[in-house]
């Protein structure tokens, strides 16, 4: 059974980003990030959520085009720290993750 996680990344002000993630049990994970860009919050919030799942197939639907593009790129950059940290959690917890970008 595939679980679906819906991530919405929104710039709410100058260098302020809100991330809202709807979890499979209908609960909401919400964080606000300051003094950054749209990429960091997308990766960090997803990592925080995924660390609680073990041996599960998860479909992530996100409004973060950079996250989806970097995760799905055929030749992932091994030096991309945010991606590396996300992939560590996925591997360590035995997850199978797909990421789809939606506007």
Residue pairs with C-beta under 8 A, 6 or more apart in sequence:
1 57
2 57
2 58
2 59
3 24
3 53
3 56
3 57
3 58
3 59
4 24
4 58
4 59
4 60
4 61
5 21
5 22
5 23
5 24
5 46
5 49
5 58
5 59
5 60
5 61
6 21
6 22
6 60
6 61
6 62
7 19
7 20
7 21
7 42
7 45
7 46
7 60
7 61
7 62
7 63
7 64
7 67
8 19
8 20
8 21
8 62
8 63
9 17
9 18
9 19
9 38
9 41
9 42
9 45
9 62
9 63
9 64
9 67
10 17
10 18
10 19
10 20
10 63
11 17
11 38
12 18
12 32
15 34
15 35
15 36
15 37
16 32
16 33
16 34
17 32
17 33
17 36
17 37
17 38
17 41
18 30
18 31
18 32
18 33
19 29
19 30
19 31
19 32
19 33
19 41
19 42
19 45
20 28
20 29
20 30
21 28
21 29
21 30
21 45
21 46
21 49
22 28
23 29
23 49
29 45
29 48
29 49
31 41
31 45
31 48
33 40
33 41
33 44
38 64
38 66
39 64
39 66
39 67
39 82
40 82
42 62
42 64
42 66
42 67
43 67
43 82
43 83
43 85
43 86
44 82
46 60
46 62
46 67
46 86
47 85
47 86
47 89
50 58
50 86
50 89
50 90
50 93
50 95
50 97
51 89
51 93
53 93
53 95
54 93
54 94
54 95
55 93
55 94
55 95
56 93
56 94
56 95
56 96
57 95
57 96
57 97
58 95
58 96
58 97
58 98
59 97
59 98
59 100
60 97
60 98
60 99
60 100
61 100
61 102
62 68
62 99
62 100
62 101
62 102
63 101
63 102
63 103
64 101
65 101
67 99
67 101
68 99
68 100
68 101
69 101
70 76
70 77
70 80
70 82
70 83
71 83
71 86
71 97
71 99
72 99
76 83
76 87
77 83
78 84
89 95
90 97
